[in-house]
Amino acid sequence: MLPGAAVALTGLLASGCTSGSGSTAASGSASPSGSASRTPSAAPSGSGTDLQSDYQRVIRNVLPSVVQITSGDSLGSGIVYDAKGDIVTNAHVVGTAQSFTVTLANSTTPLAATLVGSYPDSDLAVIRLSSPPGSLKPASFGDSSKVEVGQITLAMGSPLGLASSVTQGIVSATGRTVTEPGGNGSPGATIGNMVQTSAAINPGNSGGALVNLDSKVIGINTLAAVDQELNGSAAPGIGFAIPSATITSIADQLIKDGKVTNSGRAALGVTARTYFDSNFQPAGAVIVSVTQGGAAQAAGLQPGDVITKLGDTDITSLNSLTTALAALTPGSQVAVTYSRNGQSQTAQVTLGTLPTS
């Protein structure tokens, strides 16, 4: 996931917000961070006072749109999506709950909310306030395709139960493909095109906003890295946010239909499992079945074929196949290298769309 770095990923769920302890379960919220969508020439070039004024302006504009979400003894964050009371957050923040308590940034009065829909494959969900106040301020979402490395970001949310907290950093990388920690024996979601940020992200931040200096939300902060060599301690300055393009696509579908009808995620059209060689080492992904009329079947792939490469990416397990597919888009063509009866072959496959049910 991060070559050469001994890091893993942890969800950002604050469990028991008054205790200040963070759980490593795959649920939580991330604080909003801002990333400047300006070109380098348009970035603040004056005194430190000018940049400070920019920060304060963004905070005034966006922080009222960031909320705290409580379900049982778990706490996360969310972003006001529209004036009807829809709030977008991470699917791992809502979990299996159907009802929630929401606290607005400018209020101490808890508000009731219920689940509109959840899509764990992209770790996104929408909840709705039962009685939205007239003062509700929806956030403005930016174009995440224009986010560039080095742009300034602000992260807003409720880390460790500290409501309306703000941290700052930069966009460290774009286009990251990240697999979340799983739970109950199941693998976590693999999400492509994530924004990596150096803005501090802590338990309770999941579902919060990553914001640029134009006061636009460019992502939902979702995960932070941990250093396996330091007993799972947080790896400072390595956090990940789901991009705004994914947020708005999934949220719009959940609000309209209560479910996702177009995932926007690439699919090979196979059911597969990890293949182990004669030394019992993972050596590919063996196809168990192919989807009728799917991408793999159209390209001539069959059950029993062992996929060993997708494009230029080596495939050694089912997880590596899933991760490689998450970085691709439906309709794109990719070379699939596979072994059949001990013979290596290659097929050109036009990828389909991941089913939503």
Disulfide bonds with the S-S distance in Angstrom:
none
